[in-house]
């Protein structure tokens, strides 16, 4: 008998998007490493990949995270 039981059951009304099976789940059915969420609605979970794509694009184009001039030294003075 295991000392700690893995629990994947979520609360009703929590929605997840499973990256492995590419489907929406109410309450986590798959391990945390394979899902996005929780989301507050089924519709939000259905658009999880769109949301991730939009956030990645925002990060990639955010000047606070990318130096415009690669020749300048960093904050440590290197």
Secondary structure, DSSP 4 states (H G I P E B T S, - for coil): --SS-------TT-EEEETTTTEEEES--S-GGGEEEEESSHHHHHTHHHHHHHHHHHHHT-TTTS-S-TTS--TT--
